[in-house]
Amino acid sequence: MSESNLYPGLNLGDTHGEAHDQAETTVFGFWVFLMSDLIIFGILFAAYAAYLNPMGLAGGPGPNDLFDIKSVAIQTAFLLVGGVAYAGVSLGVKYKKGRAKLVAWLFLCAMLGTGFLFFEVKDFLSQASEGGTPQASGWLSAYWALVGLHGVHVFSGIMWILAMIGQIATRGIDDVVKVRLSMLGVFWHFLDLIWVGIFSFVFLVPLA
């Protein structure tokens, strides 16, 4: 493997010149940076697991009382389809499909992320109305912190997408934009990875 292809999967391709070389190091470095985020989520997962017991509920409502699995499934579909949609962005950059197609794919990702947040906020409001507020128990504090932090990340990702749409409109698809879109792709897929963990552990694991 040549030194210009150190990290397969992050490559734009040799035809992209300087952007290809920058993405090799910059995007990989950004992925390493995201590992600090993963540690934070890992701590929150551990806290959630520690409170997932009758004592952690403190006599308050539990998963069976609060969770709407249908809504969670819809959220999961929105987010995972959004991850697939970002493949259109990555391929559009790599194969130089033009700014119109890139903006269309980015806009689709933003809309899917917004749909995810809509149902998540709706669930939070519904849970709060049923007494499922963070201060009600240790379990609910851990639940709101874990799921809420992921939601904040999704909102940040949507803001980043909108910023990139603006940059594409003003700068075109130059080397800087290419690298930033590659970094955004790593972040957007990272959110999918975290949500799979949340969906599997928080919403599917029954209360012991």
C-alpha positions as CSV (number, residue, x, y, z in Angstrom):
1,M,0.0,0.0,0.0
2,S,1.5,3.4,-0.9
3,E,2.0,6.2,1.6
4,S,-0.7,8.2,-0.2
5,N,-3.3,5.6,0.7
6,L,-2.7,5.1,4.4
7,Y,-6.4,5.0,5.4
8,P,-8.6,3.1,3.0
9,G,-12.2,4.4,3.0
10,L,-11.2,8.0,3.7
11,N,-9.6,8.5,0.3
12,L,-11.0,11.0,-2.2
13,G,-8.8,9.6,-4.9
14,D,-5.6,10.8,-6.6
15,T,-7.5,12.9,-9.1
16,H,-8.3,15.3,-6.3
17,G,-4.7,16.2,-5.8
18,E,-4.1,18.2,-2.6
19,A,-7.5,17.5,-1.2
20,H,-6.8,13.8,-1.3
21,D,-3.6,14.2,0.7
22,Q,-5.2,16.5,3.2
23,A,-8.2,14.2,3.7
24,E,-5.8,11.3,4.5
25,T,-4.4,13.0,7.6
26,T,-7.1,15.6,8.5
27,V,-10.0,13.2,8.4
28,F,-8.2,10.5,10.2
29,G,-7.2,13.0,12.9
30,F,-10.8,14.1,13.2
31,W,-11.8,10.4,13.7
32,V,-9.3,10.1,16.5
33,F,-10.7,13.3,18.0
34,L,-14.2,11.8,18.0
35,M,-12.9,9.0,20.2
36,S,-13.0,11.5,23.1
37,D,-16.7,11.8,22.3
38,L,-17.0,8.1,22.3
39,I,-15.5,8.0,25.8
40,I,-18.1,10.5,27.0
41,F,-20.9,8.3,25.6
42,G,-19.3,5.2,27.1
43,I,-19.4,6.9,30.5
44,L,-23.1,7.7,30.0
45,F,-23.9,4.2,28.9
46,A,-22.2,2.9,32.0
47,A,-24.2,5.3,34.2
48,Y,-27.4,4.3,32.5
49,A,-26.6,0.6,33.1
50,A,-25.9,1.3,36.7
51,Y,-29.3,2.8,37.2
52,L,-31.2,0.3,35.2
53,N,-32.7,-1.5,38.3
54,P,-35.6,-1.0,40.6
55,M,-33.5,1.1,43.0
56,G,-32.4,3.3,40.1
57,L,-36.1,4.0,39.3
58,A,-36.7,5.3,42.8
59,G,-40.4,4.5,42.6
60,G,-40.8,6.6,39.4
61,P,-41.9,5.6,35.9
62,G,-39.7,3.1,34.0
63,P,-39.0,2.1,30.4
64,N,-42.2,0.1,30.1
65,D,-44.2,3.2,31.2
66,L,-42.5,5.8,29.0
67,F,-41.0,4.3,25.9
68,D,-42.9,4.4,22.6
69,I,-41.1,1.8,20.5
70,K,-42.9,2.8,17.3
71,S,-41.6,6.3,17.6
72,V,-38.2,5.1,18.4
73,A,-38.3,2.9,15.3
74,I,-39.3,5.9,13.2
75,Q,-36.4,7.9,14.7
76,T,-34.0,5.0,13.9
77,A,-35.2,4.9,10.3
78,F,-34.7,8.6,9.8
79,L,-31.2,8.5,11.2
80,L,-30.0,5.4,9.4
81,V,-31.5,6.5,6.0
82,G,-29.8,9.8,6.6
83,G,-26.5,8.0,7.0
84,V,-27.1,6.2,3.7
85,A,-28.0,9.5,2.1
86,Y,-24.7,10.9,3.1
87,A,-23.1,8.3,0.9
88,G,-24.5,10.3,-2.0
89,V,-22.5,13.3,-0.7
90,S,-19.3,11.3,-0.5
91,L,-19.7,9.7,-3.9
92,G,-20.7,13.1,-5.3
93,V,-17.5,14.6,-4.1
94,K,-15.3,11.7,-5.1
95,Y,-16.7,11.5,-8.6
96,K,-17.2,15.2,-9.1
97,K,-21.0,15.2,-9.7
98,G,-21.3,19.0,-9.3
99,R,-22.6,21.3,-6.6
100,A,-26.3,20.9,-7.3
101,K,-26.3,17.2,-6.6
102,L,-24.2,17.7,-3.5
103,V,-26.5,20.3,-2.1
104,A,-29.5,18.1,-2.8
105,W,-28.0,15.2,-0.9
106,L,-26.9,17.5,2.0
107,F,-30.4,19.0,2.1
108,L,-31.9,15.5,2.3
109,C,-29.6,14.5,5.1
110,A,-30.6,17.7,7.0
111,M,-34.3,16.9,6.5
112,L,-33.9,13.4,7.7
113,G,-32.0,14.6,10.8
114,T,-34.7,17.1,11.5
115,G,-37.3,14.4,11.3
116,F,-35.3,12.4,13.8
117,L,-35.2,15.3,16.2
118,F,-38.9,16.1,15.8
119,F,-39.9,12.6,17.0
120,E,-37.2,12.6,19.7
121,V,-38.3,16.0,21.2
122,K,-42.0,14.8,20.9
123,D,-41.1,11.7,23.0
124,F,-39.2,13.8,25.6
125,L,-42.2,16.1,26.0
126,S,-44.6,13.2,26.3
127,Q,-42.4,11.4,28.8
128,A,-42.1,14.6,30.9
129,S,-45.8,15.0,31.0
130,E,-46.0,11.5,32.4
131,G,-43.6,12.3,35.2
132,G,-40.5,11.1,33.3
133,T,-38.4,14.1,34.1
134,P,-34.6,13.9,34.8
135,Q,-35.0,14.8,38.5
136,A,-37.5,12.0,39.1
137,S,-34.8,9.2,39.4
138,G,-31.2,8.3,38.7
139,W,-32.3,6.2,35.8
140,L,-34.2,9.1,34.2
141,S,-31.3,11.4,34.8
142,A,-29.0,9.0,33.0
143,Y,-31.5,8.4,30.2
144,W,-32.0,12.1,29.5
145,A,-28.3,12.8,29.6
146,L,-27.4,9.9,27.2
147,V,-30.2,10.3,24.7
148,G,-30.3,14.1,25.0
149,L,-26.5,14.4,24.3
150,H,-26.9,12.4,21.2
151,G,-29.8,14.7,20.1
152,V,-27.6,17.7,20.6
153,H,-25.0,16.1,18.4
154,V,-27.6,15.5,15.7
155,F,-28.6,19.1,15.9
156,S,-25.0,20.2,15.6
157,G,-24.6,17.9,12.6
158,I,-27.6,19.6,10.9
159,M,-26.1,23.0,11.6
160,W,-22.8,21.8,10.1
161,I,-24.7,20.5,7.0
162,L,-26.4,23.9,6.5
163,A,-23.0,25.6,6.9
164,M,-21.5,23.4,4.2
165,I,-24.4,24.1,1.9
166,G,-23.6,27.8,2.3
167,Q,-19.9,27.2,1.7
168,I,-20.6,25.2,-1.5
169,A,-22.9,28.0,-2.7
170,T,-20.2,30.7,-2.1
171,R,-16.9,28.8,-2.6
172,G,-17.8,26.0,-4.9
173,I,-16.3,22.6,-4.3
174,D,-12.7,23.5,-3.6
175,D,-10.1,21.5,-1.7
176,V,-11.1,23.0,1.7
177,V,-14.8,22.1,1.1
178,K,-13.9,18.6,0.0
179,V,-12.0,17.9,3.2
180,R,-14.7,19.5,5.4
181,L,-17.4,17.4,3.7
182,S,-15.2,14.3,4.4
183,M,-15.0,15.3,8.1
184,L,-18.7,15.9,8.2
185,G,-19.3,12.4,6.8
186,V,-17.2,10.8,9.6
187,F,-19.3,12.8,12.2
188,W,-22.6,11.9,10.6
189,H,-21.8,8.2,10.5
190,F,-20.5,8.4,14.0
191,L,-24.0,9.5,15.1
192,D,-25.5,6.4,13.5
193,L,-23.0,4.2,15.4
194,I,-23.9,5.8,18.7
195,W,-27.7,5.6,18.0
196,V,-27.4,1.9,17.2
197,G,-25.9,1.4,20.6
198,I,-28.7,3.6,22.2
199,F,-31.5,1.8,20.3
200,S,-30.1,-1.6,21.2
201,F,-29.2,-1.1,24.9
202,V,-31.6,1.7,26.0
203,F,-34.8,0.8,24.1
204,L,-34.6,-2.9,23.5
205,V,-33.0,-4.3,26.7
206,P,-35.8,-5.0,29.2
207,L,-35.6,-3.8,32.8
208,A,-33.9,-6.4,34.9
